[in-house]
Amino acid sequence: MNVFVTGAAGFIGGSIATGLVKAGHQVTGLVRSAEQAAELSALGITPVLGTLDDQALLTEQARKADAVINAASSDHRGAVETLLAALKGSHKTFLHTSGSSIVGDASGGHASDRLYLEDQLPQPTPDKAPRVAIDNLVLAAARDGVNSAVICNTLIYGHSLGVKRDSVQLPRLLKQAHNSGVVRHVGPGQNIWSNVHIEDVVALYLLALTGNTPGTFYFVESAEASFIEMTTAIAQALNLGQPQDWPLADAEAEWGYEMANYGLGSNSRVRGKHAREQLGWVPKRTSVVEWIRNEML
């Protein structure tokens, strides 16, 4: 298949694009710079220079492709609207990347026993309502002749399969530890996130590319861990002693409101059935703690 991938120089998009090439697909990737274009070319990906605001470019590439994967932004409504308009009535596959912070509770590092299922999603917080609205727009496109899906990733760990880009959450903890000499988590670090290895994420996208049922929402998870479990493993890997609690205000000063409250300070506990039951997805990696101890550095 000829697949158009946005965010092809990023961690998720680059890994997906590389996985597609290895699986024999032809891949065109949206990038923002000549340097990124050169990196993609070296991986066998055809680069296209542009941004998510380039409506004409997005429309052209979507219509030329057999399928489209949006991995550039979960929050750029304009780009999603443009891509869906270009694909309307085509019955082509459109995979939109979201993230499970949509169920995040901004708990300040405290634990929760709430679990969320794909067919029983909560009302979003005001912070996450715009992202959920985009997800719903994608799912509704199934009624307009688009083979659409929302792929809602949890905390992703592992090294990029494509260009050298970091994932969103754990590298921030690692960088802070390197800079300060102390591993820290938000509040008491008891908050829990479902998680998944990047190789398993790529495998799911490949399956959904050809096996998706229009209008499906997928949670992508293989296990879960608390942040204190993950920061303890980071501290052990770095030989830095025990991790320390960090007041939310200090975490916000380091990582910003969104990352401190949702990416690192919330609970996001989900269970995904659709990938396993509808696509036959079987994740191979199930321990983020073991990965941190043995492979992260």
Secondary structure, 3 states (H helix, E strand, C coil): CEEEEECCCCHHHHHHHHHHHHCCCEEEEEECCHHHHHHHHHCCCEEEECCCCCHHHHHHHHHHCCEEEECCCCCCHHHHHHHHHHHCCCCCEEEEEEEHHHHCCCCCCCCCCCCEECCECCCCCCCCHHHHHHHHHHHHHHHHCCEEEEEEECEEECCCCCCCCCCCCHHHHHHHHHHHCCCEEEECCCCEEEEEEHHHHHHHHHHHHHHCCCCEEEEECCEEEEHHHHHHHHHHHHCCCCCEEECHHHHHHHHCHHHHHHHCCCCECEECCHHHHHHCCCCCCCCHHHHHHHCCC
